[in-house]
């Protein structure tokens, strides 16, 4: 009888231990998959390359970054047979299925950026990147800038968040030590003395019922 009782107790204890371990593993996995943004109840997937915001705003950042990279760096597809001369410069007609002319390009930009940022930084007269043809078509200069080969990585943090404005900062690291050959990192390096840093603060605000960037930067 004693042997049977001991055997029963041993089985019961094993079941408790197994149940306890399974619960702990599940909780740990859930904690790793989602993190709460400081100052909010929103959860987001961890990805150091993106700002620590909810998933919709991370997508907004990714799409805005791709568009701003085309504006500032890589350019758009062009029809080199359709040119526009303005102020001694030669522009080429933009061919892009997302927007058919200058005004529709402005509307497309306004999905991601505020009107002030578009008017003062992207489509301002002092920025010679784009031009409007007599027929309303969008034209662009054929010339792209190079990238910063010393760019090594960055770390993003949220500074403040309200229903109307979100500020987040990116601390960007640059190095002379073959940065262009290394993989980009998204956590603070263990040897910060080997890098120079520059800080960029992004401002997301509510405009016309949508989140939009009131400024934007490329780190490279």
NUMAR-993246 format. One record per residue: residue in three letters; y negated, z negated, x of N, C-alpha, C in turn. Coordinates in pm, whole numbers, padded with zeros to 5 digits, always signed. Each point is the difference from the previous one (the first is absolute). Layout:
N
ALAYZXYZXYZX/...
# end
This chain:
220
UNK+00120+00000+00083-00120+00000-00083-00126+00000+00087/UNK+00003-00082+00103-00116-00007+00091-00021+00135+00070/UNK+00112+00066+00036-00014+00130+00067-00064+00102-00092/UNK+00040-00004-00131-00057+00094-00095-00148-00027-00020/UNK-00037-00129-00005-00141-00035-00019-00083+00044+00119/UNK+00051-00021+00119-00072+00041+00121-00017+00151+00003/UNK+00106+00072-00038-00007+00145+00000-00104+00049-00100/UNK-00007-00064-00118-00098+00038-00103-00142-00024+00050/UNK-00022-00117+00063-00133-00033+00051-00042+00096+00110/UNK+00093+00038+00085-00031+00094+00109-00041+00135-00056/UNK+00070+00048-00102-00034+00128-00061-00136-00005-00066/UNK-00027-00113-00067-00129-00015-00067-00113+00000+00100/UNK+00019-00070+00114-00103-00007+00103-00024+00138+00061/UNK+00106+00078+00019-00013+00135+00055-00080+00089-00093/UNK+00026-00014-00131-00073+00082-00099-00148-00034+00002/UNK-00032-00129+00011-00140-00042+00005-00070+00055+00121/UNK+00067-00005+00116-00059+00050+00123-00023+00150-00007/UNK+00099+00071-00054-00014+00145-00010-00113+00037-00095/UNK-00011-00073-00112-00107+00029-00097-00137-00028+00061/UNK-00007-00110+00077-00127-00037+00063-00043+00103+00101/UNK+00092+00050+00082-00034+00099+00101-00045+00130-00064/UNK+00068+00040-00108-00038+00124-00066-00139-00007-00057/UNK-00038-00112-00058-00134-00016-00057-00105+00006+00107/UNK+00025-00064+00114-00098-00003+00109-00024+00140+00054/UNK+00108+00080+00015-00014+00135+00052-00082+00087-00092/UNK+00022-00012-00131-00074+00079-00098-00148-00033+00004/UNK-00034-00130+00002-00139-00041+00004-00069+00053+00124/UNK+00070-00006+00115-00060+00046+00124-00030+00149-00005/UNK+00093+00078-00057-00021+00145-00008-00119+00031-00089/UNK-00013-00072-00113-00112+00025-00091-00132-00032+00067/UNK-00002-00107+00081-00123-00037+00070-00041+00106+00099/UNK+00099+00068+00063-00031+00102+00099-00048+00129-00063/UNK+00046+00028-00125-00034+00126-00064-00140+00000-00060/UNK-00051-00115-00042-00129-00004-00067-00084-00115+00052/UNK-00129+00022+00012-00093-00101+00048-00120-00001-00094/UNK-00056-00116-00025-00117-00009-00087-00127+00017+00081/UNK-00088+00085-00048-00128+00021+00066-00082-00128-00006/UNK-00064-00043+00109-00082-00120-00003-00107+00008-00109/UNK-00009-00105-00081-00103-00005-00102+00035+00076-00126/UNK+00126+00043-00018+00037+00074-00120+00145-00030-00033/UNK+00044+00050-00116+00139-00014-00040+00075+00131+00012/UNK-00056+00094+00073+00059+00133+00015+00099-00001+00116/UNK+00116+00061-00020+00098+00011+00107+00001+00141+00055/UNK+00022+00013+00128+00005+00130+00064+00113+00004+00101/UNK+00052+00117+00025+00103+00017+00100-00062-00006+00139/UNK+00066-00067+00091-00053-00014+00135+00010+00132+00075/UNK-00113+00045+00051-00005+00121+00082-00126-00013+00084/UNK+00016-00029+00127-00115-00027+00085-00096+00116+00014/UNK+00046+00122-00030-00088+00115+00013-00097+00011-00116/UNK+00022-00078-00106-00084+00005-00120-00071-00133-00021/UNK-00116+00002-00068-00069-00126-00027+00084-00089-00090/UNK-00006-00131+00017+00081-00093-00081-00055-00015-00142/UNK+00016+00106-00079-00048+00004-00138+00115+00041-00090/UNK-00023+00005-00131+00106+00041-00090+00035+00147+00022/UNK+00115+00040-00052+00055+00131+00034-00092+00116-00039/UNK-00066-00010-00117-00089+00107-00044-00115+00021+00099/UNK-00054-00110+00052-00111+00010+00095+00049+00047+00136/UNK+00123-00032+00035+00057+00054+00123+00014+00152-00010/UNK+00043+00047-00118+00010+00145-00022-00137+00065+00006/UNK-00100-00066-00060-00137+00050+00005-00047+00013+00145/UNK+00031-00101+00081-00039+00003+00141+00070+00116+00073/UNK+00129+00018-00024+00074+00107+00067-00057+00138-00034/UNK-00028+00021-00129-00052+00130-00042-00142+00022+00051/UNK-00082-00106-00003-00136+00012+00051+00001+00027+00150/UNK+00093-00063+00072+00011+00022+00143+00038+00145+00031/UNK+00097+00055-00075+00040+00138+00022-00114+00097-00027/UNK-00077-00026-00106-00112+00087-00034-00112-00014+00103/UNK-00029-00123+00040-00108-00021+00097+00037+00056+00137/UNK+00128+00001+00030+00046+00060+00126-00024+00151-00001/UNK+00023+00062-00116-00028+00144-00011-00150+00027+00013/UNK-00080-00086-00062-00145+00018+00005-00053-00016+00143/UNK+00047-00102+00069-00056-00034+00131+00075+00059+00118/UNK+00126+00036-00020+00083+00032+00116+00069+00136-00007/UNK+00087+00018-00097+00088+00118+00002-00054+00120-00077/UNK-00085-00023-00101-00053+00110-00078+00094+00044-00112/UNK-00037+00110-00069+00075+00053-00113+00040+00145+00028/UNK+00089+00051-00083+00035+00142+00010-00124+00084-00032/UNK-00021+00107+00075-00120+00082-00016+00035+00147-00016/UNK-00088+00071-00071+00008+00145-00009-00101+00055+00102/UNK+00050+00041+00116-00089+00043+00108-00068+00135-00029/UNK+00044+00066-00107-00065+00126-00037-00119-00021-00093/UNK-00013-00122-00051-00109-00034-00092-00092-00098+00071/UNK-00113+00047+00050-00089-00083+00082-00135-00023-00067/UNK-00066-00104+00047-00134-00034-00045-00082-00040+00122/UNK-00114+00064+00020-00088-00036+00112-00115-00086-00052/UNK-00018-00114+00068-00104-00093-00042-00053-00073+00123/UNK-00131+00004+00018-00065-00068+00113+00063+00039+00134/UNK+00037+00126+00013+00056+00048+00125+00147-00035+00021/UNK+00063-00058-00102+00141-00038+00010+00083+00086-00094/UNK+00126+00022+00037+00090+00081-00082+00103-00092-00066/UNK+00004+00005-00133+00094-00079-00079+00107+00091-00059/UNK+00118-00060-00029+00110+00074-00060+00040-00064-00133/UNK+00038+00084-00093+00034-00049-00134+00128-00085+00006/UNK-00007-00116-00067+00115-00090-00005+00099+00047-00106/UNK+00126+00007+00039+00108+00032-00094+00086-00124-00020/UNK-00015-00065-00114+00077-00121-00026+00026-00010-00150/UNK+00125-00017-00038+00036-00002-00142-00054-00123-00073/UNK-00042-00101+00074-00049-00122-00063-00141+00014-00056/UNK-00076+00095+00056-00137+00021-00048-00037+00146+00021/UNK-00068+00056-00100-00028+00143+00002-00137+00036+00055/UNK-00092-00097+00002-00135+00030+00048-00068-00127+00050/UNK-00127+00011+00033-00076-00111+00058-00004-00119-00096/UNK-00032+00027-00127-00015-00109-00097+00132-00071-00029/UNK+00108+00078-00007+00131-00062-00025+00046-00081+00122/UNK-00042+00042+00119+00028-00077+00121-00072-00135-00007/UNK-00125+00002-00044-00076-00124-00016+00072-00093-00099/UNK+00047+00056-00112+00070-00081-00100+00131-00056+00058/UNK+00066+00080+00083+00124-00047+00062-00027-00116+00094/UNK-00105+00013+00079-00039-00108+00090-00029-00128-00076/UNK-00061+00016-00118-00044-00115-00078+00115-00081-00059/UNK+00121+00051+00013+00118-00079-00038+00025-00113+00099/UNK-00047+00020+00124+00031-00093+00108-00123-00070+00058/UNK-00115+00067-00006-00120-00053+00064-00113-00012-00101/UNK-00091-00095+00025-00113-00019-00089-00098+00116+00013/UNK-00083+00016-00101-00101+00106+00004-00094-00019+00119/UNK-00039-00124+00027-00090-00026+00113+00062+00044+00132/UNK+00128-00031+00019+00065+00037+00126+00013+00152+00013/UNK+00031+00066-00110+00010+00147+00003-00135+00062+00032/UNK-00105-00047-00069-00133+00060+00016-00062-00032+00136/UNK+00028-00118+00052-00067-00044+00123+00080+00026+00127/UNK+00132+00023-00014+00082+00017+00119+00079+00131+00004/UNK+00057+00041-00113+00090+00115+00001-00071+00131-00032/UNK-00075+00001-00109-00062+00124-00048-00151+00003+00022/UNK-00051-00088+00084-00142-00003+00028-00044+00126+00076/UNK-00126+00036-00014-00051+00120+00066+00005-00011+00152/UNK-00007-00122+00052+00003-00019+00145+00142+00019+00057/UNK+00100-00009-00088+00137+00025+00041+00029+00148-00023/UNK+00011+00078+00106+00013+00145-00009+00143+00046-00023/UNK+00089-00092-00031+00142+00033-00014+00025+00096-00117/UNK-00068-00019-00112+00023+00080-00120-00127+00071-00044/UNK+00018+00109-00074-00114+00074-00056+00041+00058-00135/UNK-00099+00021-00085+00024+00054-00133-00048+00145-00005/UNK+00089+00090-00039-00036+00140-00009-00084+00031-00122/UNK-00058+00119-00005-00083+00040-00114+00079+00003-00129/UNK+00132+00025+00011+00085+00004-00118+00066-00135-00030/UNK-00042-00105+00075+00053-00135-00022+00125-00032+00077/UNK+00051+00093+00081+00122-00025+00077-00027-00100+00112/UNK+00108-00062+00046-00007-00098+00108+00031+00067+00133/UNK-00087-00022+00098+00018+00056+00134+00002-00113+00103/UNK+00068+00025+00112+00014-00102+00103-00016+00063+00138/UNK-00051-00078+00094-00009+00046+00139+00138+00001+00063/UNK+00025+00097+00084+00127+00009+00070-00012-00073+00133/UNK+00027-00130-00003-00007-00080+00122+00045-00141-00030/UNK+00093-00052+00080+00053-00134-00022-00018-00083+00126/UNK-00025-00126-00018-00014-00087+00117+00136-00046+00048/UNK+00006-00048+00124+00124-00050+00055+00023-00146-00038/UNK+00121-00048+00026+00032-00140-00030-00026-00088+00121/UNK-00008-00130-00025-00020-00098+00107+00136-00035+00060/UNK+00027+00048+00120+00132-00019+00061+00023-00145+00044/UNK-00104-00083-00003+00014-00140+00042+00035-00091-00117/UNK+00007+00055-00121+00036-00077-00119+00144-00049+00012/UNK+00021-00132-00021+00133-00058+00019+00057-00063-00126/UNK-00084-00059-00085+00051-00065-00120-00109-00076-00071/UNK+00036-00066-00109-00099-00076-00076+00068-00106-00085/UNK-00082-00097-00045+00047-00107-00087-00099-00012-00116/UNK+00052-00001-00123-00086-00006-00118+00009-00136-00069/UNK-00114-00051-00043-00005-00127-00072-00100+00010-00115/UNK+00027-00071-00108-00092-00003-00114-00101-00111+00022/UNK-00129+00033-00013-00107-00099+00021-00036-00070-00131/UNK-00015+00079-00106-00034-00057-00130+00042+00096-00109/UNK+00025-00055-00119+00046+00083-00110-00046-00057-00133/UNK-00072+00081-00077-00040-00036-00135+00038+00114-00094/UNK-00036-00013-00126+00030+00106-00096-00084+00125+00023/UNK-00109-00013+00076-00092+00112+00018-00009+00052+00143/UNK+00045-00081+00097-00013+00042+00140+00109-00061+00085/UNK+00054+00080+00091+00099-00046+00096-00046+00041+00139/UNK-00004-00095+00090-00034+00027+00140+00123-00026+00085/UNK+00038+00096+00082+00108-00025+00095-00039+00059+00135/UNK+00049-00063+00104-00038+00034+00137+00119+00053+00079/UNK-00028+00100+00083+00100+00049+00093-00050-00024+00142/UNK+00075-00078+00075-00029-00020+00141+00083+00102+00079/UNK-00069+00091+00066+00067+00114+00064+00006-00023+00151/UNK+00114+00030+00058+00024-00021+00143+00003+00134+00074/UNK-00068+00003+00114-00004+00119+00085+00039-00041+00142/UNK+00069+00088+00070+00041-00031+00136-00001+00125+00087/UNK-00022-00019+00128+00004+00111+00096+00141+00023+00051/UNK+00093-00086-00041+00135+00002+00056+00092+00088-00085/UNK-00012+00132+00016+00085+00099-00066+00021-00030-00148/UNK-00110-00030-00070+00009-00033-00143+00056+00115-00080/UNK-00028+00122+00045+00045+00115-00078+00151+00019+00006/UNK+00067-00071+00093+00145+00013+00011+00072-00113-00070/UNK-00070-00105-00035+00063-00116-00060+00002+00012-00152/UNK+00092-00071-00064+00006-00003-00146-00112-00088-00053/UNK-00066+00044-00105-00109-00077-00058+00053-00132-00055/UNK-00072-00109+00027+00045-00131-00049-00095-00051-00108/UNK+00054-00090-00085-00076-00053-00113-00001-00152-00003/UNK+00031-00062+00112-00013-00144+00016-00076-00026+00129/UNK-00066-00115+00007-00080-00031+00118+00088-00002+00125/UNK-00042+00066+00107+00082+00005+00122+00004-00137+00069/UNK+00107-00021+00076+00014-00126+00073-00088-00005+00124/UNK-00052+00117+00041-00086+00008+00118-00137+00060-00037/UNK-00077-00067-00086-00127+00056-00048-00100+00028+00112/UNK+00019-00066+00113-00092+00021+00113+00011+00142+00056/UNK+00106+00071-00033+00018+00136+00049-00060+00106-00093/UNK-00071-00045-00105-00055+00092-00097-00149-00028-00024/UNK-00070+00101-00042-00133-00019-00056+00013+00016-00151/UNK-00085-00066-00074+00013+00002-00145-00129+00044-00068/UNK+00015+00053-00119-00113+00035-00084+00037-00037-00143/UNK-00096-00056-00073+00026-00047-00135-00067+00090-00103/UNK+00078+00039-00101-00051+00080-00110+00022-00077-00130/UNK-00106-00012-00080+00016-00066-00130-00010+00103-00113/UNK+00104+00006-00081+00005+00091-00113-00050-00072-00125/UNK-00072+00074-00084-00055-00056-00123+00051+00081-00119/UNK+00084-00063-00081+00050+00060-00123-00078-00059-00116/UNK-00059+00084-00084-00077-00051-00113+00041+00071-00128/UNK-00030-00063-00111+00024+00059-00131-00117+00091-00036/UNK+00030+00126-00026-00101+00096-00044+00061+00089-00108/UNK-00066+00008-00113+00049+00080-00114+00140-00042-00042/UNK+00028-00129+00012+00129-00053-00044+00114+00021+00096/UNK-00028+00043+00123+00106+00024+00098-00038-00060+00136/UNK+00102-00035+00077-00024-00045+00137-00031+00120+00087/UNK-00107-00012+00081-00038+00108+00090-00051-00059+00132/UNK+00015+00076+00106-00048-00043+00131-00149+00031+00015/UNK-00075-00101+00037-00144+00019+00024-00027+00030+00147/UNK+00106+00002+00079-00005+00045+00139+00144+00030+00042/UNK+00015+00069+00111+00135+00028+00049-00008+00034+00148/UNK+00112-00027+00070+00002+00022+00146+00135+00055+00043/UNK-00004+00078+00107+00119+00037+00073-00003-00075+00132/UNK+00116-00047+00045+00004-00082+00120+00028+00082+00127/UNK+00029+00128-00017+00043+00082+00113-00085+00125+00013/
# end
